[in-house]
Amino acid sequence: MSLSRSFSLSQLSTRLGLVAAALCLSLSPGLAQAEEFTNFNTMIFVDVPAGNFKMGSCKGALPGEPLPPNGCAGGELDVPLNEVPQHQVTVQGFQIGKTEVTLGQFKRYIIATDRNELVTDEFMDANARGDDTPVVQVSWNDAKAFIEWLNKNKPATDHGVYRLPVEAEWEHACRAGGSNLYCGLRSPSAGAWHAGNSGSHQQAVGRKDANAFGLYDMSGNAWEWVEDCYHDSYRDAPVDRSAWTKGGCTNAERVLRGGSWKDETLKMRSGTRQPSTAVSRSNTIGFRLVRKAQ
């Protein structure tokens, strides 16, 4: 299918200009007032400070019942095994996308690299909501190819290196120095597009509340790929920001975080994680990038 069915290069340039202006107007500053960097593809990256945090979830108990092993007072009752044991992690500072990668930003990559084979009927149908919505129908492999293009084509003035977030970085950015259940927010509907409010499709980025680091849509809108291989628990997980890839992805699965427009609020939780193969594409799966200054 030809990319020209939906948009031309001139239309793309115009739309990207409009999207960049709209983002500047619509994304209200986060509580942290962090430094920002905007790259050649209009992607805005926000400083995330170094820190220590408890990664994963903690099982609680009903009043009067004993806590389960490694449980904690005030913990959640129904915690999946892949979110335990909760463990302390140390993360260095980095920059992360203020929003998920948008369709407009991804379209520029498709045109620049002649990746028209990505523009299938499924891609067109899933990405019919405008350039400022998160791009979906993107596999882990597709995200890595987009990253390679960014790093090869960035101007000399851009001293950063782009990559997918390590899972620990993603959760640190999501929690934003707090312990709220939904990516630094008390209410899922305040910060997330989910099955109950999305209208059955992804929505424009930056329209819900930001967390304390100034990040949007960490919960909901689109699932987000991270670098790590999937493991069914946090037993023996790294305690620093390194990606958990030791031994390779023996089950060929990577990790998705954050939930999507199609999910119930249970999937919006800060600790929720889900496996998917690196070649999987879905109308609920997108991605967000990290920029590490050299």
C-alpha positions as CSV (number, residue, x, y, z in Angstrom):
1,M,0.0,0.0,0.0
2,S,1.3,3.4,-0.9
3,L,1.9,6.0,1.8
4,S,0.5,8.6,-0.5
5,R,-3.0,7.2,0.1
6,S,-3.3,9.2,3.3
7,F,-0.6,11.9,3.2
8,S,2.2,13.4,1.1
9,L,5.6,14.7,2.1
10,S,4.4,18.3,1.8
11,Q,1.3,17.5,3.9
12,L,3.5,15.8,6.4
13,S,5.8,18.9,6.8
14,T,2.8,21.1,7.3
15,R,1.1,18.8,9.7
16,L,4.3,18.4,11.8
17,G,4.6,22.1,12.0
18,L,1.0,22.4,13.3
19,V,1.6,19.5,15.7
20,A,4.7,21.1,17.1
21,A,2.9,24.4,17.7
22,A,-0.1,22.6,19.2
23,L,2.2,20.7,21.6
24,C,3.8,23.8,22.8
25,L,0.4,25.3,23.6
26,S,-1.3,22.3,25.0
27,L,1.2,20.6,27.2
28,S,1.0,22.5,30.5
29,P,4.2,22.4,32.5
30,G,4.6,19.6,35.0
31,L,5.0,20.1,38.7
32,A,8.8,19.4,38.6
33,Q,9.6,22.3,36.2
34,A,12.3,20.1,34.7
35,E,14.7,21.1,31.9
36,E,13.5,20.1,28.4
37,F,15.1,19.3,25.1
38,T,13.4,19.3,21.7
39,N,15.0,17.4,18.9
40,F,14.9,17.7,15.1
41,N,11.8,15.5,15.0
42,T,9.8,17.8,17.4
43,M,10.1,15.2,20.2
44,I,10.3,16.9,23.7
45,F,12.4,15.2,26.4
46,V,12.2,16.0,30.1
47,D,14.9,15.6,32.7
48,V,14.2,12.8,35.2
49,P,16.4,13.0,38.3
50,A,18.5,10.2,39.7
51,G,16.9,8.4,42.7
52,N,16.1,5.3,44.7
53,F,12.6,3.8,44.6
54,K,10.7,0.6,45.3
55,M,10.0,-1.1,42.0
56,G,7.1,-3.5,41.7
57,S,4.1,-4.0,43.8
58,C,3.6,-5.2,47.4
59,K,0.8,-7.6,48.5
60,G,-1.3,-6.6,51.4
61,A,-3.9,-8.4,53.5
62,L,-7.5,-8.0,54.6
63,P,-7.9,-6.4,58.1
64,G,-7.1,-8.9,60.8
65,E,-5.3,-11.3,58.4
66,P,-1.5,-11.8,58.4
67,L,0.5,-10.3,55.7
68,P,1.8,-12.7,53.0
69,P,5.6,-13.3,52.6
70,N,7.3,-10.0,51.6
71,G,3.9,-8.2,52.0
72,C,3.4,-4.8,53.4
73,A,0.8,-2.8,55.3
74,G,-1.3,-0.8,52.8
75,G,-0.4,-3.1,50.0
76,E,-2.7,-4.2,47.2
77,L,-4.7,-7.4,47.6
78,D,-4.6,-8.8,44.0
79,V,-1.0,-8.4,42.9
80,P,0.2,-10.5,39.9
81,L,3.2,-12.6,40.5
82,N,5.1,-10.8,37.7
83,E,5.1,-7.6,39.9
84,V,6.8,-9.2,42.9
85,P,9.0,-9.2,44.9
86,Q,9.1,-5.4,45.4
87,H,12.7,-4.3,45.4
88,Q,14.8,-1.2,45.9
89,V,16.3,0.1,42.7
90,T,18.9,2.9,42.1
91,V,18.4,4.9,38.9
92,Q,20.8,7.5,37.4
93,G,19.4,10.7,35.8
94,F,18.2,10.6,32.2
95,Q,15.8,12.3,29.9
96,I,12.5,10.7,28.7
97,G,9.9,11.7,26.2
98,K,7.3,14.1,27.6
99,T,4.8,12.1,25.6
100,E,4.6,8.9,23.7
101,V,6.0,9.0,20.1
102,T,3.3,10.5,18.0
103,L,2.0,9.5,14.5
104,G,3.4,12.7,13.0
105,Q,6.9,12.0,14.3
106,F,6.8,8.4,13.2
107,K,5.5,9.4,9.7
108,R,8.6,11.5,9.2
109,Y,10.7,8.4,9.8
110,I,8.6,6.3,7.3
111,I,9.0,8.8,4.5
112,A,12.7,9.5,5.2
113,T,13.5,5.7,5.1
114,D,11.0,4.6,2.5
115,R,9.5,2.2,4.9
116,N,6.2,2.0,3.1
117,E,5.9,-1.7,3.9
118,L,4.9,-0.5,7.4
119,V,1.9,1.2,6.0
120,T,-0.5,-1.7,6.0
121,D,-4.3,-1.6,6.1
122,E,-4.0,-2.4,9.8
123,F,-1.6,0.5,10.4
124,M,-3.8,3.0,8.5
125,D,-6.9,1.9,10.4
126,A,-5.2,2.0,13.8
127,N,-3.6,5.4,13.2
128,A,-6.6,7.3,11.8
129,R,-7.0,9.7,14.7
130,G,-4.5,12.5,13.8
131,D,-0.8,13.3,13.9
132,D,-0.8,14.2,17.6
133,T,-2.0,10.8,18.8
134,P,0.5,8.1,19.9
135,V,1.5,6.0,16.9
136,V,0.4,2.3,17.4
137,Q,0.8,-0.9,15.4
138,V,4.5,-0.6,16.1
139,S,6.6,-3.6,17.1
140,W,9.6,-3.6,19.4
141,N,11.7,-4.2,16.3
142,D,10.0,-1.2,14.6
143,A,10.8,1.0,17.6
144,K,14.4,0.0,17.5
145,A,14.6,0.8,13.7
146,F,13.1,4.3,14.5
147,I,15.7,4.8,17.2
148,E,18.6,3.9,14.8
149,W,17.3,6.5,12.3
150,L,17.1,9.1,15.0
151,N,20.7,8.5,16.1
152,K,22.1,8.5,12.6
153,N,20.3,11.6,11.5
154,K,20.4,13.9,14.5
155,P,22.3,17.2,14.0
156,A,25.8,17.7,15.4
157,T,24.3,19.9,18.1
158,D,22.3,17.0,19.5
159,H,24.7,15.3,21.9
160,G,22.3,12.7,23.2
161,V,21.8,9.0,22.4
162,Y,18.3,7.7,21.9
163,R,17.1,4.4,23.1
164,L,14.1,2.6,24.6
165,P,13.8,3.0,28.4
166,V,15.1,0.3,30.7
167,E,12.1,-1.0,32.6
168,A,13.4,0.4,35.9
169,E,13.8,3.8,34.3
170,W,10.3,3.6,32.9
171,E,8.8,2.8,36.4
172,H,10.9,5.5,38.1
173,A,9.6,8.1,35.6
174,C,6.1,6.8,36.0
175,R,6.0,6.9,39.8
176,A,7.7,10.4,39.8
177,G,9.0,10.2,43.3
178,G,5.7,9.0,44.8
179,S,3.8,5.9,45.5
180,N,0.5,6.6,43.9
181,L,-1.2,3.7,42.2
182,Y,-1.4,5.4,38.7
183,C,1.9,6.7,37.5
184,G,2.2,9.5,40.1
185,L,-1.5,10.3,40.1
186,R,-4.2,9.3,42.5
187,S,-7.0,8.9,39.9
188,P,-6.7,6.9,36.7
189,S,-9.1,9.1,34.9
190,A,-7.1,12.3,35.8
191,G,-4.1,11.1,33.9
192,A,-5.1,8.2,31.7
193,W,-7.2,7.3,28.6
194,H,-8.7,3.9,29.3
195,A,-11.7,1.8,28.3
196,G,-14.0,3.9,30.3
197,N,-13.2,7.3,28.8
198,S,-11.3,6.9,25.5
199,G,-14.1,6.5,23.0
200,S,-12.6,3.2,21.9
201,H,-9.4,4.7,20.4
202,Q,-6.2,6.5,21.3
203,Q,-6.4,10.2,22.1
204,A,-4.1,13.1,21.4
205,V,-1.1,13.2,23.7
206,G,-0.9,15.7,26.6
207,R,-4.6,16.2,27.2
208,K,-4.7,14.6,30.6
209,D,-2.8,15.6,33.8
210,A,0.9,15.3,33.9
211,N,2.7,13.5,36.7
212,A,5.2,15.3,39.0
213,F,8.0,14.9,36.5
214,G,5.9,16.7,33.8
215,L,5.2,13.5,31.8
216,Y,1.9,12.7,30.0
217,D,0.1,9.4,29.3
218,M,2.4,7.2,31.3
219,S,-0.8,5.4,32.3
220,G,-3.1,4.6,29.4
221,N,-3.4,5.7,25.8
222,A,-0.9,3.2,24.4
223,W,1.2,0.4,25.9
224,E,4.9,1.3,25.8
225,W,7.8,-1.0,24.9
226,V,10.9,-1.1,27.1
227,E,14.3,-2.6,26.5
228,D,14.1,-5.6,28.9
229,C,13.4,-9.2,28.3
230,Y,10.3,-10.4,30.0
231,H,10.6,-12.4,33.3
232,D,7.6,-13.8,35.1
233,S,8.7,-12.3,38.4
234,Y,11.3,-9.8,39.8
235,R,13.4,-12.6,41.4
236,D,17.0,-11.8,40.7
237,A,16.1,-8.6,38.9
238,P,18.9,-5.9,38.6
239,V,18.9,-3.4,41.3
240,D,20.3,-0.6,39.1
241,R,19.1,0.9,35.9
242,S,20.6,-1.8,33.7
243,A,18.3,-3.6,31.2
244,W,17.4,-7.2,32.3
245,T,18.7,-8.9,29.2
246,K,21.3,-11.3,30.7
247,G,21.2,-14.6,28.8
248,G,19.0,-13.1,26.1
249,C,15.3,-13.2,25.7
250,T,14.9,-17.0,25.9
251,N,11.2,-16.8,25.5
252,A,11.5,-14.2,22.8
253,E,9.3,-11.8,24.8
254,R,9.9,-8.1,25.7
255,V,8.0,-6.0,28.2
256,L,5.1,-3.6,27.8
257,R,4.2,-1.0,30.4
258,G,1.4,1.5,31.2
259,G,-1.8,0.1,29.7
260,S,-3.8,1.4,26.8
261,W,-7.0,3.1,25.7
262,K,-8.6,-0.3,25.4
263,D,-7.8,-1.5,29.0
264,E,-9.7,-1.3,32.3
265,T,-8.1,0.9,35.0
266,L,-6.6,-2.2,36.6
267,K,-4.0,-2.2,33.8
268,M,-3.2,1.5,34.4
269,R,-1.4,0.8,37.6
270,S,2.2,1.9,38.1
271,G,3.4,-1.7,38.6
272,T,1.5,-3.3,35.7
273,R,3.7,-5.1,33.2
274,Q,2.8,-7.4,30.2
275,P,4.8,-9.6,27.9
276,S,4.8,-9.5,24.1
277,T,7.1,-10.8,21.3
278,A,9.4,-8.3,19.6
279,V,7.6,-8.7,16.3
280,S,4.1,-8.1,17.8
281,R,2.0,-5.2,16.4
282,S,-1.3,-4.1,17.9
283,N,-3.6,-1.1,17.8
284,T,-2.8,-0.6,21.5
285,I,1.0,-0.7,21.4
286,G,3.2,2.3,20.9
287,F,6.4,3.5,22.6
288,R,8.3,6.3,24.3
289,L,12.0,7.0,24.2
290,V,14.8,7.9,26.5
291,R,17.6,10.4,25.6
292,K,20.9,10.0,27.4
293,A,23.2,12.9,27.2
294,Q,26.8,12.1,26.3
